[in-house]
Amino acid sequence: MSTSMKEFRDLSVAELQTKLTEARQELFNLRFQHAINQLDNPMRLGAVKKDIARVKTIIRENIARILTALAEKGGQTTQSK
């Protein structure tokens, strides 16, 4: 998966949730392969963990942006009264 932050920022929330689910499933599979000594590329574990962190960061940024917009909008309506 190993995608850049810019590519993640271009995705919708639903697509980000899908990517997160896929990455978590891949991490589970890699950990299982590692446990039974069948993991071909151990560096992939770190890459998938970083991808999960990137997706979660983008989701959190989106939530923060929405909450900030709502707070500003709410502040504007009380000031205009």
C-alpha positions as CSV (number, residue, x, y, z in Angstrom):
1,M,0.0,0.0,0.0
2,S,2.7,2.5,1.1
3,T,1.0,5.7,-0.2
4,S,2.1,9.3,0.4
5,M,0.2,11.7,2.6
6,K,-0.8,13.8,-0.5
7,E,-2.5,10.7,-2.1
8,F,-4.3,10.0,1.2
9,R,-5.5,13.7,1.5
10,D,-7.2,13.3,-2.0
11,L,-9.4,10.5,-0.7
12,S,-12.9,10.8,0.7
13,V,-13.7,9.8,4.3
14,A,-15.3,6.5,3.1
15,E,-12.2,5.7,1.0
16,L,-10.0,6.4,4.0
17,Q,-12.0,4.1,6.2
18,T,-11.7,1.4,3.5
19,K,-7.9,1.9,3.3
20,L,-7.6,1.7,7.1
21,T,-9.6,-1.5,7.2
22,E,-7.4,-3.0,4.4
23,A,-4.2,-1.9,6.1
24,R,-5.3,-3.4,9.4
25,Q,-6.1,-6.7,7.7
26,E,-2.8,-6.7,5.9
27,L,-1.0,-6.0,9.2
28,F,-2.8,-8.9,10.8
29,N,-1.8,-11.2,8.0
30,L,1.8,-10.0,8.1
31,R,2.0,-10.6,11.9
32,F,0.6,-14.1,11.4
33,Q,3.1,-14.9,8.7
34,H,5.9,-13.5,11.0
35,A,4.7,-15.7,13.9
36,I,5.0,-18.9,11.7
37,N,8.3,-17.8,10.1
38,Q,6.8,-17.4,6.6
39,L,7.2,-13.6,6.3
40,D,9.2,-12.8,3.1
41,N,9.7,-9.1,3.7
42,P,9.9,-8.1,7.4
43,M,10.2,-4.4,6.4
44,R,6.7,-4.5,5.1
45,L,5.5,-4.7,8.8
46,G,6.9,-1.2,9.4
47,A,5.6,0.2,6.2
48,V,2.0,-1.0,6.9
49,K,2.1,0.4,10.4
50,K,3.2,3.8,9.0
51,D,0.4,3.7,6.4
52,I,-2.1,3.0,9.2
53,A,-0.7,6.0,11.1
54,R,-1.0,8.2,8.0
55,V,-4.6,7.3,7.3
56,K,-5.5,7.8,11.0
57,T,-3.8,11.2,10.9
58,I,-5.7,12.3,7.8
59,I,-9.0,11.2,9.4
60,R,-8.2,13.1,12.5
61,E,-7.3,16.2,10.5
62,N,-10.6,16.0,8.7
63,I,-12.5,15.7,12.0
64,A,-10.6,18.7,13.5
65,R,-11.3,20.8,10.3
66,I,-15.0,20.0,10.6
67,L,-15.2,20.8,14.3
68,T,-13.3,24.0,13.8
69,A,-15.7,25.0,11.0
70,L,-18.7,24.2,13.2
71,A,-17.2,26.2,16.1
72,E,-16.6,29.2,13.9
73,K,-20.1,28.9,12.4
74,G,-21.6,28.6,15.9
75,G,-19.6,31.6,17.1
76,Q,-20.8,33.7,14.2
77,T,-24.5,33.0,14.8
78,T,-24.2,34.0,18.5
79,Q,-22.4,37.2,17.7
80,S,-24.9,38.3,15.1
81,K,-27.8,38.1,17.7
